[in-house]
Amino acid sequence: MIRWKAAGANPRYFAFNLTRPNRIEITIVRKNAECENEALPLPLRFMQRSTGSIRILQTVMKAEEVSISALEHELMNEGYVSSRSGTALSLESLRLEVLAHATEFKPNIYGIGTSVVFEARLGPLGSAGIGILAVGYGETEEAAARDAARQWVTGVLPALHSYREPREDICQIARVAVETPKTGEPYGWDIHMAPVICRRYGKCDFQPEICNTEIFGAVFEAVNEWASRDSMFWLECFAVRNPDGSVDATCRYNNKDWPEGQKALISWASTWPDTNGCVLSKRQFLIFNPVPTGELSSSYRSSVIVN
């Protein structure tokens, strides 16, 4: 409920409900009255009409605020308690702060599409956090923002939560012991594997197979050759197959494009079966945390332990 006051010699108060996040109309009694906002949660743009009514045209809420508000709702649905300030959310239980960057809304054949980068800051790792792209679709901007936020909560947060509190019921954790390619020196990682997000677009009955270790298997050789053995790092992996059979992929290593990982994902996507006219994409976020050599069990000593 929002209260407004009509200015003038005889000011009047009245209230109304904000029925939609980005559109609302109000009417006042006195012609040519001016209104001042007393307790409005969102900045609004309005104009006065000759009939004496004032029409709120739309919010000037930042796109990033729409995204972070959507994320707050999705976190609440999953039982997480957070506090919001501007375009940032704080999850005190995980010592985690999440910011929204570079939000865009564009119309498409599905209604509205949005893309946003949610940056998770884990404190001790430095000011630059883990920036992961989330994409959403819906009939309205709000619905698209909720869809994108849901992708992040489903496909990124489990790995972050597991990294803070390693538990198999939160996220799949794989301990992998490998050998340095040139010297044979053993080392290993605990890999926090968030669920694979698989999306299919188009009218077809194609049912893709999904395995939570398949993306790691695709990039393993590149990771084994190029990745850090001494510090935590993360991968943002995405691959897509188009209806004409062409494929594309992106792979980001600690927020930076990683050509070796991209090549591995493109090679993997090229092996996918025909999608019968669908667009098929798979996305996964992985955190790699080094394991001291003394903690590696000999039973894990294999070049790779994925399908």
N, C-alpha and C positions, 0 to 999 in steps of 0.2 A: 504494500500500500504506500502511495506517495502523496504527500500533502503539498499543495501549492497555495500561494497567497496572491490575490489580485491587488495590485497597488492602486492607490488613490485615496480620496478623502474617506471613503467607507470601504476599507479592505474587506474582502471576503475569503474565507478559507473553504476549500473543498478537496476531496480526495478521490482517487481513482486507482484501478488496478492496472499494472503493466502486463498486458495480456500476451504480448510478443516481445522477445528480447530486442528487436530492432525496428519496431514500428508501433506507434500509439497515437491516439487522437484524444484531445480534450476540448471542452467547450466552456467558456465562462459567460457570465450574465452581462456584464457591462460592456458596451461597445467601445472599441479602441483601448481596452484595458491592457496594461502591461503585467507580465507575470515574472516573478522571481522564484528561483528554485531554492527550496529550503532543505530538502533531504532526498536528493535524487542520486541513485547509485551509479548511473551512467551519464556521460555527457551527451546532451541531445541538441540537435539542430531544429529550429522551429521558425515558423513565419506567421504573421498576423493576417487574417482575412477580413474583408470589409464587413462581413456579417457579424463581426465581434467574436468569432471563434478563433482559436489558435490551433493549428495543426502541427503535430510533431511529424516531421518528414522522415527522419531516420536517426539512428544513433550515429555518433562519430566515434564509437568505440573502436579502438585499434584492432586490426585483424589479429594481432598477437594476443590481445586480451580475450578475443573470442576463442582462440585456440586454448589458452591456459584455463579459461573458465570451463571449457569442455573437458579438459583433462582432469580438473578438480572433480567434476561430476563422475567421470569414469573411475577415478581412484576411490571415490566414496562408495560406488557400487561394488567394488572389490574389497571393501572393508578397511581401506587405508585412511588414516586421518592426516589431513594436510591443512596448511594455512596459506592463503594467497595474498600477495601484495603486488599490484600492477601486473606485470607479465611473468611473475615468478611464483613458484610453489615451493613450500618447505615441508619435507617429510621428516620430522624430527626423529621418529623411531628408527629410520635408516640413515640418519645423518646425511641427508640427501637434499639438494636443491635442484629444481627443474625450471628452466627458462624456455620461453617460446621465441623463435627467431624466424624471419623470412617467410611469414605466412602469406599465401596467395590464394585467392578464390577466383575460379574461372568457370563459366558455363560450359557444359559439354552435353553429349547425347544422353547422359544419365541424369542430368539436372545440373548440379553444381559440383565441381571438383575442387579440392583444396590440397595444398602441400604445406608442410610446416617442419621446421627443424626443432626438435625438443632436445635441449642441452642439459644433461645431467651432470651436476658438479658434486664430486665426492670429497671435497675438502682437501685432504692431504695431497691429492694428486695434482694440485695446482689450480690456478684460476680458470684455465681452459678446460672445459668439461667434455663429456662424451656427447657429441652432436649427432643425432640420428634422424634421418628423414622419415616422416610419416605422411601417408597419402590417404585421403578419404573422399567418399562420394555420398551425395544425398540430394533430396529435393530442395533443401534450403542450405544456406551457409551454416546454420547451427547444426543441422543434421550431418553435413559433411565434416564439420569440425569434430563432432562426437565420434564419427567413424574413424577419423585419423587418430584421435586420442585413444580410441579402443585398440587400434593396431599397436600403438606404443605400449599400452598397459599389458597387452597380450604377448607382444613379441620382443620387448626390450626390458621392461621392469623385472620380470622373473630372474633374468641373469644378474641385474644389478642387486636385487634383493639377495640372491644366492651368494653373490660375491661378498656382501656384508655379513650374511648369516648362512654359511654353507649347509644346505639341507636339501635332500633329494626330493622332498615333497613340494618344494618351491620351484625347482628347476633341475633338469637333468645335468649331472656333473660327471664328466669322463676324465679319469686320470690316464694320461698317455705318457709312456716312457719311450724315448727315441734315442738315436745316436747321432752325433754330429756327422754330417755327410763325409767330411774330409778326414777327421781324426778318429771317429768311432767313439768319442767320449759320450757317456750317457747323460741325459738330462730329461726333464719332463715338465708337463703342465697339468694343472687342473683346469679343465675347460668347462665353463658354465654356458650351456647351450640352451638359449631361449627357444621356445617352440617355433618351428618353421611356419611362416605365414604364406599360405598358398591361395592365390586368387585366380579365378577363371572368368573371362568376359566373353559374351557372345552366346548365341543360341546353339547349343550342342549338348550331347549326352556324355561327353568325354569325362571320365573320372580319373584324375591323376593319382599316381602313387606318391605317398609322402612318408619319408623316413627322416627322423630328426638328426641323424648323423650324416646324411648324404651330402650336405653342403660342406661340412668339414672334410669328408672324404675327397671331395672335388678339389679343395684348396690345400690339402695336406702337404703335398710335395713342395709347393711354393712356400708354405709356412715353414716347413722343416729347413728349407734352404735359406730363407731370407729373414725370418722373424727373430725377435729378441728372445734370448734365453735367460735374461737376467731381470727383466722388469715386466710388470703387468702390461698387456696391450689388448686391444679389442678390434674386431672386424665387423664391418657392416657389409653384408653380401646380398646381392640381388641379381636374378637372372630371369629372362623373359623369352618366350617363344611366340612368334606372331603367326597368324593364320597361313601366311605364305611359306612358312618353314624357316624364315630368317630368325636369328637369335641376337640377343644383346645382353650385356651384363655391366654391372658396376661393382667395384670392391673398394672399400675404404679402410685403411689401416691407420688407427689413431687419428681419425678425421681427415686423412689425406688420401687422395686417389692412389690406388696401388695397382699399377699395370700388370704385375705378375699374377696377382689374384684375379684380376679381370680376365686375363687370358685363360686361366684355369676354369673359371666359371663359364665362359663362352664355349670352351671345349666340352664341358659337361652338358650344357644346355643343348648342344648340337646332337647329343645322343638321345634326347627325349623322343618318345614316339609321337607320331602325327596327332595333332589335337582336334582334328575334324572341324577346322574352321574357327576354333576358339583362340583367344589370347590367354596364355598361361604364364603366370609369374610365381616365383618362389623367393622368399626373403628370410634372412635369419641374422640375428645378432649374437656374437660369441665373445666371451671374455676369456683370455688366456692368463692364468696366474702361475708363475714358475713354482716348481716343487723342488726343495733341496734334494740333492742326490741321495742322501742318507735315508730319505723317506720313501724312495721309490722301491717298490717290491719287485723282486726278480721276476715274478709272474707277469709283470707288465712289460717286460723288456721285449718288445716287438716293434717292427718298423711302423705299424699302424694297427689300431684295434677298432676299426670301423668297417661297416659292410662295404 
